[in-house]
Amino acid sequence: MASLAVLLLVAGGLVAPAVPGLRVSAIRVTARSPLAPGAVFETIWKQQEHLEFVPYLKQLRILSDTGNERVAYEQLALPFVRDRDYTVRLRKRVDPEVDRYEILIESANDAGPPPDRGYVRVTNIRGSWTVEAGPDGKGSIVRYELQSDPGGIIPAWLVDRTPRHAAADLVRAMLKRTAEKNGGK
């Protein structure tokens, strides 16, 4: 994996304004990659392929898509806790002149299916993906930030630990998939 991500940093603590009522701090994962920013962004935005490679993703349904905005329903099967579900709204912003791509993520449970007894509903999701050219225009810097309340009853040590590992695994999976789709370049 060293060739895919020159640097993968996971930081806990508050990296964005706190959302009132949440039990966890924001999580930020930053990775440097030799892959082009546009290629990484395409992998992240092609949600219809995520079931093939994203860890813990059990189900994904795109409920609406207008090109720059979509609503998606997801179910997760995480270790040590009951399965989770949620609906999110994703908005993309692309600035090709500076090779910068961003996806803003926010809860949209009201736009998705009603709660299912087999899942714990995740609420108050806020996050983003940012992909931009690396230093001197080489490769890319990938940032993933997320803050959410996992819902349900979870021990405090697990509330902070599980999302950090899951977030790092997600970024690794995105970079690995991008490399595979681009011939390892």
C-alpha positions in Angstrom: 0.0 0.0 0.0 3.0 2.3 0.4 3.0 3.1 -3.4 -0.7 4.1 -3.2 -0.5 6.5 -0.3 2.7 8.2 0.5 1.2 9.5 3.7 -2.0 8.4 5.5 -2.8 10.4 8.6 -5.7 9.8 10.9 -6.5 12.6 13.3 -9.1 12.5 16.0 -10.2 15.5 17.9 -12.3 18.5 16.8 -11.3 19.4 13.3 -14.6 21.1 12.3 -17.2 23.0 14.3 -19.0 20.6 16.7 -22.5 19.7 15.8 -24.5 20.1 19.1 -25.6 16.8 20.6 -23.1 14.5 19.0 -21.1 12.0 21.0 -18.0 11.8 18.8 -15.4 14.2 17.6 -14.8 14.8 13.9 -12.5 12.5 12.1 -10.1 13.6 9.4 -8.1 11.3 7.2 -5.5 12.9 4.9 -3.6 10.9 2.3 -1.1 11.7 -0.4 -1.2 9.7 -3.6 0.7 9.6 -6.9 -2.7 9.3 -8.6 -4.3 12.2 -10.4 -6.9 14.2 -8.5 -9.6 13.7 -11.2 -9.1 10.0 -11.2 -9.5 9.8 -7.4 -12.6 12.0 -7.5 -14.2 9.8 -10.2 -13.8 6.7 -7.9 -15.4 8.5 -5.0 -18.2 10.0 -7.0 -19.0 6.6 -8.8 -21.1 5.4 -5.8 -22.8 2.8 -7.9 -19.5 0.8 -7.8 -18.9 1.2 -4.1 -20.6 -2.1 -3.2 -17.8 -3.9 -5.0 -14.9 -2.5 -2.8 -16.0 -0.2 0.1 -15.4 -1.9 3.4 -18.5 -2.4 5.7 -20.9 -1.2 3.0 -23.8 -3.7 2.9 -26.3 -1.9 0.7 -26.3 1.3 -1.3 -29.3 2.8 -3.2 -29.1 6.0 -5.2 -32.5 7.6 -4.5 -32.0 10.7 -6.7 -29.2 12.2 -8.8 -29.3 15.6 -10.6 -25.7 15.4 -11.7 -24.1 17.7 -9.1 -26.3 16.5 -6.2 -27.5 13.1 -5.1 -29.3 11.4 -2.3 -28.1 7.9 -1.3 -29.4 5.4 1.2 -26.7 3.1 2.8 -26.5 0.2 5.2 -23.3 -0.6 7.0 -22.2 -3.9 8.7 -19.6 -2.7 11.2 -17.6 -5.0 13.5 -18.7 -5.2 17.2 -21.9 -3.2 16.8 -25.4 -3.6 15.3 -25.7 -2.7 11.6 -26.3 0.9 10.8 -28.3 2.8 8.1 -28.8 6.4 7.0 -29.6 8.6 4.0 -27.2 11.3 3.0 -27.2 14.2 0.5 -24.0 14.6 -1.5 -23.1 17.8 -3.4 -20.1 18.0 -5.7 -18.1 21.0 -6.5 -15.5 20.8 -9.2 -12.9 23.5 -10.1 -10.9 22.1 -13.0 -8.8 25.2 -13.3 -7.0 24.4 -10.1 -7.7 20.6 -10.2 -9.8 20.7 -7.0 -12.8 18.5 -6.3 -15.1 18.5 -3.3 -18.1 16.5 -2.1 -20.1 17.8 0.8 -22.1 15.2 2.8 -25.0 15.8 5.1 -27.8 13.8 6.7 -31.0 13.5 4.7 -32.8 10.8 6.6 -36.1 12.5 5.8 -35.5 11.9 2.1 -34.9 8.2 2.5 -36.8 5.1 3.7 -38.2 5.0 7.2 -36.2 3.5 10.0 -35.8 -0.3 9.8 -35.9 -2.3 13.0 -32.9 -4.4 11.9 -30.7 -1.3 11.8 -29.7 1.5 14.1 -30.3 4.9 12.3 -27.3 7.2 12.1 -28.2 10.8 12.6 -26.5 14.2 12.2 -24.0 13.2 9.6 -21.7 16.0 8.3 -18.6 15.5 6.2 -16.7 16.1 3.0 -14.2 14.7 0.6 -11.6 17.1 -0.9 -9.2 16.0 -3.6 -6.7 18.4 -5.0 -3.4 18.5 -6.8 -0.3 17.7 -4.6 2.7 19.8 -4.2 4.1 21.1 -7.6 1.0 19.7 -9.2 2.1 16.1 -8.8 -0.3 13.4 -7.5 -3.0 14.3 -5.2 -3.9 15.1 -1.6 -7.1 13.4 -0.4 -9.0 14.6 2.7 -12.0 12.9 4.2 -13.7 14.4 7.1 -16.7 13.1 9.0 -18.7 13.8 12.1 -21.8 11.9 13.1 -23.6 10.3 16.0 -23.5 6.6 15.5 -26.8 6.1 17.4 -27.6 3.2 19.7 -25.8 2.1 22.8 -22.0 1.9 22.2 -19.2 2.0 24.8 -17.3 5.3 24.7 -14.0 3.6 23.8 -15.6 2.0 20.7 -17.5 5.2 19.7 -14.2 7.0 19.1 -12.1 4.0 17.9 -14.4 2.4 15.3 -15.0 5.5 13.0 -11.3 6.3 12.9 -10.4 2.8 11.6 -13.4 2.7 9.3 -12.5 6.1 7.8 -8.9 5.1 7.2 -10.0 1.9 5.6 -12.4 3.8 3.3 -9.7 6.2 2.1 -7.3 3.2 1.5 -10.1 1.4 -0.5 -10.8 4.5 -2.7 -7.1 4.9 -3.5 -6.6 1.2 -4.2 -9.7 1.1 -6.5 -8.5 4.2 -8.3 -5.1 2.6 -8.9 -6.7 -0.6 -10.2 -9.0 1.3 -12.5 -6.0 3.4 -13.8 -3.6 0.5 -14.4 -1.7 1.0 -11.2 -0.6 4.5 -12.3 
